[in-house]
């Protein structure tokens, strides 16, 4: 079964403007074709936004549909080794953590911001 790590922007687009792949991801998962995952840093990002108050119930529902992958010592070691002696000047830190979590999980990344992850070697993107 394909593992898909959902980036924060996918959920935000769904909540704010009801577009993007989130509804399709939920349907595909309900059919047993994929497993949806969410990096713990993405959970933080969802609750840090001002709109999180307005969308609190929906955020909780969507988070609960995913398996949250903690950024623990194991994932941190993996991410550190991946970054060792490399520079990712175009990758914001939170996106680097999401991308390296996807690689550690051997998951495809569902995101609307592929350019944010440019340069992370071996990262595969989910295309529904």
C-alpha positions as CSV (number, residue, x, y, z in Angstrom):
1,X,0.0,0.0,0.0
2,X,1.3,3.5,-0.9
3,X,2.1,5.7,2.0
4,X,1.4,9.4,1.5
5,X,2.7,12.2,3.7
6,X,0.3,15.1,3.5
7,X,1.9,18.6,3.6
8,X,0.3,21.3,5.6
9,X,-0.6,23.4,2.5
10,X,-2.8,20.6,1.2
11,X,-5.0,20.7,4.4
12,X,-4.9,24.5,4.5
13,X,-6.1,24.8,0.9
14,X,-8.9,22.3,1.6
15,X,-10.0,24.2,4.7
16,X,-9.8,27.8,3.3
17,X,-10.9,27.4,-0.3
18,X,-12.1,23.8,-0.6
19,X,-9.7,22.9,-3.3
20,X,-6.7,20.8,-3.8
21,X,-6.2,17.0,-3.4
22,X,-7.3,16.6,0.2
23,X,-10.8,15.3,-0.6
24,X,-9.4,12.9,-3.2
25,X,-6.8,11.7,-0.7
26,X,-9.5,11.0,1.9
27,X,-11.5,9.1,-0.7
28,X,-8.5,7.1,-1.9
29,X,-7.7,6.2,1.7
30,X,-11.2,5.1,2.4
31,X,-10.9,2.7,-0.6
32,X,-7.8,1.2,1.0
33,X,-5.4,2.3,-1.7
34,X,-3.2,4.6,0.4
35,X,-2.2,5.3,4.0
36,X,-2.2,9.0,4.9
37,X,0.4,10.3,7.2
38,X,1.1,13.7,8.7
39,X,4.4,15.0,10.1
40,X,4.1,16.3,13.6
41,X,5.6,19.6,12.5
42,X,2.5,19.9,10.2
43,X,0.2,19.4,13.1
44,X,1.9,22.3,14.9
45,X,1.6,24.5,11.7
46,X,-2.1,23.7,11.5
47,X,-2.8,24.8,15.0
48,X,-0.4,27.8,14.9
49,X,-2.4,29.5,12.1
50,X,-5.0,32.1,13.1
51,X,-7.6,30.3,11.1
52,X,-7.1,27.2,13.3
53,X,-9.8,28.6,15.7
54,X,-12.3,28.9,12.9
55,X,-11.5,25.4,11.6
56,X,-10.7,23.6,14.8
57,X,-13.2,20.8,14.4
58,X,-12.2,20.2,10.8
59,X,-8.5,20.3,11.6
60,X,-9.0,17.7,14.4
61,X,-11.0,15.5,12.0
62,X,-8.4,15.6,9.3
63,X,-5.5,15.1,11.7
64,X,-7.3,12.0,13.0
65,X,-7.6,10.6,9.5
66,X,-3.8,10.5,9.3
67,X,-1.2,8.7,11.2
68,X,0.9,11.4,12.8
69,X,4.7,10.7,12.5
70,X,6.5,12.2,15.4
71,X,9.8,14.1,14.9
72,X,11.6,11.9,17.4
73,X,15.2,11.0,17.8
74,X,15.0,8.3,15.1
75,X,13.6,10.7,12.5
76,X,15.9,13.5,13.7
77,X,19.0,11.3,13.2
78,X,17.8,10.3,9.7
79,X,17.2,14.0,8.8
80,X,20.5,15.1,10.2
81,X,22.4,12.4,8.2
82,X,20.5,13.4,5.1
83,X,21.5,17.1,5.6
84,X,25.1,16.3,6.7
85,X,27.5,18.4,4.6
86,X,24.7,19.5,2.3
87,X,23.0,22.9,1.9
88,X,19.4,23.2,0.9
89,X,19.2,27.0,0.4
90,X,15.8,26.9,-1.2
91,X,14.2,24.6,1.4
92,X,12.6,26.3,4.5
93,X,13.4,24.4,7.7
94,X,9.8,23.2,8.3
95,X,9.6,22.0,4.7
96,X,13.0,20.2,5.1
97,X,11.6,18.4,8.2
98,X,8.4,17.4,6.3
99,X,10.5,16.2,3.3
100,X,12.9,14.2,5.3
101,X,10.0,12.7,7.3
102,X,8.5,11.6,4.0
103,X,11.8,10.0,2.9
104,X,12.2,8.3,6.3
105,X,8.7,6.9,6.0
106,X,9.3,5.9,2.4
107,X,6.2,7.9,1.5
108,X,5.2,10.0,-1.4
109,X,4.7,13.7,-0.5
110,X,1.3,15.3,-1.3
111,X,2.0,19.0,-1.6
112,X,1.0,22.0,-3.6
113,X,4.5,23.6,-3.2
114,X,6.9,21.2,-4.9
115,X,9.4,24.0,-5.3
116,X,9.8,24.3,-1.5
117,X,11.2,20.8,-1.5
118,X,13.5,21.2,-4.5
119,X,16.9,19.7,-3.9
120,X,15.9,17.1,-1.3
121,X,17.4,14.0,-3.0
122,X,15.1,11.0,-3.6
123,X,11.9,12.7,-2.6
124,X,8.9,11.5,-4.5
125,X,5.7,13.4,-5.0
126,X,2.2,12.0,-4.9
127,X,0.1,12.7,-8.0
128,X,-3.5,11.4,-7.6
